[in-house]
Amino acid sequence: EGADRTYEYVQKVATFFRYNVKKGNESVTIREEISLIDNYIYILNVRFSGDIHYEKNIEEEWLDMPMPSMILQPIVENCVNHGIREMAGEGKIWLSVYEMDGEICISIGDNGKGMSQDTINRVLSGTYREENKSGDSNGIAMDNVIARMQLFTGKEHVMDIFSEGADAGTEFILYMGSLNEMDKTSQE
């Protein structure tokens, strides 16, 4: 019956839901958010027969930096639902954590359908609305993610979205703050 696999799946689902309930609006570490994504991708791959390929490129020294909870999962969910869901085993998601010009960045990308510049502008401005037809959303919209990041970092510009257009994939880059700002936050 595959009891070992079933057991692992149930454990991952339980961990995922515990995180959602426990963390709420708390600050977490980048490490905790990535662990949630690891579980989320595992759950989706059981559900969709392993159709999502997932790669990470992480600079370990930034993993204990603080960030708001439940920021990365809605972005990955959007990559799956709007980018790669119908790619029949060819869909890829990658996640990177790195420092660029003194700022900690988290990048989440996919090789899916891509986005028009108009859609990107509407998402970033908080004016993009779409009916959720799939029923798979957890209810956290991108404008909520952006607003929570702005509140956490105290900055207006917290995210960029890049896409070359149709079938060219999409990349979301979160700007977590400068190293100096992150040090101050973690000391408080």
N, C-alpha and C positions, 0 to 999 in steps of 0.2 A: 504493500500500500504506500510505500514511501514515507513511513512515519518519521524518519529523521528529517527529511525535507519539510514535512508538514510542521514538525516541532520548531525547526528554525524559522519558518515563515511566521508562525504564531508568535514566536519570541520577538521577531522584528516588528510585527504589527503592534504588539503590546508596548514595545519600547517607543515606537513612533507616537502612539496615542498618549502614553505617559508624559512624553516630552511636551506635547501640545497642551496638556492639562497643567502640568507642573510649571512650565516656564512662563506661560502667559505673557505679561509685558515686562518680564525681567530682562536684565542684561545677561548674556551668556558669552562664551568664548567662540571664536571662529572655529575652533576644534569641535565644539559641541554642535554647531550648526552644520558642519561638514559631516559629522557622524549621522545626523538626522538625514542628510541627503543620501548618504550611503544606504541607510535603511530604506528610504523612500524609493530609490532606484531598484533595490533588491525586491521590494514589494511589487513594484510595477513590472519587473521582469518575470516574477512568478505569474502575475496576472496576465501579461501579454506574451508569454512564452519566450522570454529572453530577447525581445526585439530591440531593447535599448542598450547600445554600447556606451560605456561610461569611462572616461579617462580623467585622471587628476594630475595636476602639476602644481605642487604646493611647496612653498618655501616655509619649512617647519618653524622657523624662528618667530613667525607671526601668529601661530595657531592659538596662543594663549591671550591674544588681544581681545578686548571686549567688543561686543556688538549687540544690537537688539535681537531678541529671539524671533523665530519664524519670519526671517527675511529671505533666506535663500530658497526655501521650499516653494513658495509661490512663483518664483522666477523659473525654477526647474519645471514646475507644473505647467507654466505657460509654454516653455520650450517643448514639452511633450504634447500638450493638447493642441497648440496652434502651429507647431513646427514639424514634429517628426512622427506623430501618431500613425499616419497612414503610409509610412515608408517601408513596411514589410521587412523588418530586420536590418535595414540600412541606416536607421536613425542613430545619430551619435550625439552625446552630450559631453562637454568637457568643462571642468572646473579648475580654475587656477587662482592661487593666492600669491601675491608678489608685491614687492616695493618698487615704486617708480617715482623718481624725483622727490623722495622723502615722504611719499604718501603710500599707505597700505591700500591695495586694490584687490578686489575679488571679481573675477571674470567668470561668467557662465555663458556658454555658447552652444549652438546646435548647428547641424548641417541641413536643416529643414527648409520649409517653404519661404523663409525670409519675410521681410516687412518693407512696405513702401515708406518713403521719407515722411509722407503725410501721416501714416499710422504711428510712426516713431514720434513725431512731433505731438500728436494727440495723446499718446501714452505719457510722454514726459510732462506735458502740461496738465494732465489730469482730466482731459476732456474726452478720452476714448471710452466708449461704452459698447458692450456687446452682450447680447443675451447668451447665457451659458446653456448651450444646447446639449452638451455631453452629460451633464449632471455630475461631473467629477471634480468640480471646484470646491475648495475648502472655504470659499467666501472671502479670502483676503485678496483684494484687487491690487494691481500695480500702483495705483495712486496711494493706497494705504501704505505700501512698502516704502514708496518715496517719502511720504509725509513722516513716517516713523524714523527713517534714516535722517531726514532733515532735523527732526527734533533731537535725535541722539547726537548727531555731529555738530549741530548749531550752524550748519552751512546750507545754503540754498542748492548748490550744485552737488548732488550726491550720486548721480547715475548718468551714464551715457548708454545709448543703444545704437549699435551699428549693424547695417545690413546692406548688401549690394543689390537688394531687390529680390524678385521672384526666384525661388529655388536656390538662393545663395546663402541660406542660413542666417542666423541672428546672433549677435553677441551683446550681452548686458555687462557693463562694467560698473561696479559699486566703488565709490571712493569713501573709504572708512575714516579718513582723517590723516593728518600728518603724524609722523612718529612722535613729535613733541606733544601734540594734542592727545594721542593715544596714551602716552605715559602719564599725563595729568589725569585722564579719566580712570586709568587703572589704579592710581594712587588714592583716589577719592573713596 
